[in-house]
Amino acid sequence: MGAAVPPTKLVSVGGKPSKISAEVPGEDLGAWMKHASKGDKEAMKSHLQKDFVKHVVLNNWDVFGAQQDNVKV
């Protein structure tokens, strides 16, 4: 679908299937928003909106995270 996501794989944890992903370096979106300029925030909002519908279709209900810590900048 073209959305940028880290590599993932299925593993067994305690005999139960689990999905893990590679850790993505960078600053959490929530922390970044505290010091970003207004123009940078608008550009980021526009960028994130491009993939939002893809996440909805895939039922990715936690795309941003409670503290906006699931998006790295």
C-alpha positions in Angstrom: 0.0 0.0 0.0 3.0 2.2 0.1 3.0 3.3 3.8 6.4 3.4 5.4 6.6 0.9 8.3 9.4 -1.0 9.9 10.2 -4.6 9.0 8.1 -7.1 11.0 8.0 -10.8 11.6 5.9 -13.4 13.4 7.4 -15.1 16.4 6.3 -17.4 19.2 6.3 -15.9 22.7 5.3 -18.3 25.4 3.8 -20.6 22.8 1.6 -17.8 21.4 2.1 -16.1 18.1 3.3 -12.5 18.3 4.3 -9.9 15.8 7.4 -7.9 16.4 9.0 -5.1 14.5 12.4 -3.5 14.2 13.0 -0.5 16.5 12.9 2.7 14.5 15.4 5.4 15.5 14.2 9.0 15.9 12.3 11.3 18.2 8.7 10.6 19.2 6.2 12.8 17.4 4.8 14.0 20.7 8.2 15.2 21.9 9.1 16.7 18.5 5.8 18.7 18.4 6.8 20.6 21.5 9.8 22.3 19.8 8.9 22.2 16.1 8.1 25.4 14.3 4.5 26.1 13.1 5.6 25.5 9.5 7.2 22.2 10.3 4.1 21.1 12.2 1.9 21.9 9.3 4.2 20.0 6.9 4.2 17.0 9.2 0.4 17.1 9.5 0.2 17.1 5.7 2.7 14.2 5.4 0.9 12.1 8.0 -2.5 12.6 6.4 -1.3 11.0 3.2 -1.1 7.5 4.9 -4.0 7.9 7.4 -6.6 6.2 5.2 -4.3 3.3 4.6 -4.0 2.8 8.4 -7.7 3.0 8.8 -8.3 0.4 6.1 -5.8 -1.9 7.8 -7.5 -1.4 11.2 -4.3 0.1 12.7 -6.1 1.7 15.6 -2.9 2.7 17.4 -1.0 4.4 14.6 -0.1 7.5 16.7 0.0 6.0 20.2 -1.5 7.5 23.3 1.5 9.9 23.8 2.1 10.2 20.0 5.0 7.9 20.6 4.3 5.4 17.8 5.5 7.9 15.1 9.2 8.7 14.8 10.5 12.0 13.3 
